[in-house]
Amino acid sequence: MLLLAAIAVMLAAVTSCARPGTIYHHYVSVDDDGWDTCSYAVFTFDIDSAMSGGAIDIDIELRLRPTYSFANLWLEASDNASVPADYAADTLQLRTADDAGVRAGTFAAGLYSLSLPYKHIEGVRPGTIGIRLRHLMGQSPLPGVKDVGIRVVKAGAGD
């Protein structure tokens, strides 16, 4: 009985932290030796017919170790949100620290966590959307990246 109560409390705590309107939220762990430039973090999620025609916001999320030594992270982000059969690629520069070297994001459990806007999509179509991320930094494998993720939310939810 005590175990069930503890599980219920933990479940309530986890769900209360979820951003309202979250459609998909997932991380991919990076190898402890570093993130190879040829390795894509791949995410797929479904948009149901109830969301068809609506709008979504997609954020890129990172968990960095304190050993990550760069003030930015260059990424290639590609998705098939607009054209299902074709992936459109973007090059993104994500600031991980300011000019004084102060890390961006929040620090907890030995990691810096960052959530950065990637894309806003109006008139989303029903079906499966895929997103692929890989780093474009000059060093490979790239040390200090722990996890790469995305969060997809219904636009305007929780504002």
Phi, psi and omega in degrees: 000317178296322178297317178297321178294319179295319179295319179297320179294316179296319179296319178296321179294318181294314182289333179287341179274347182291138178290134180302141178080011180294126179263322183205139178208117185207146175243151170243128179282142178264145178305141181301334179283348180127169182264114179286139183296340179271355182266120178267139165271119187247133181229138174225140178212159182254139171254121181276170184296335178294332179271349184305132180086348179279192180234146177230156172243136179242127177247144171264134182239140181230146167238117184247141173283156176301342180280354178295120193256011181249154179271358178210172175218114177275130181232150163258122178242126178229146180211163177246030184293326182272317181234108186306325185270359186221136177265126175262132185253144174233151172253127184237140170251116180256121179283124180253351177203156177275182183297336179273359179089006178284124183296142174279161176088194180249152181245121177205146177054035176079011182227149171267128179248129180234143174231120187233133180300137177248304188206144172246128182238120175268151176060044182299143181265150175288150179131193183265130177248135178245143176228134178236134179233138171212153181275154180240023181288159182288345182256129178215124003287150181268114182279156171098349176269122182268309183218148175235134182214174171225153173231129178243126180230152174294125183301136179085352180289128176079004179286000000 
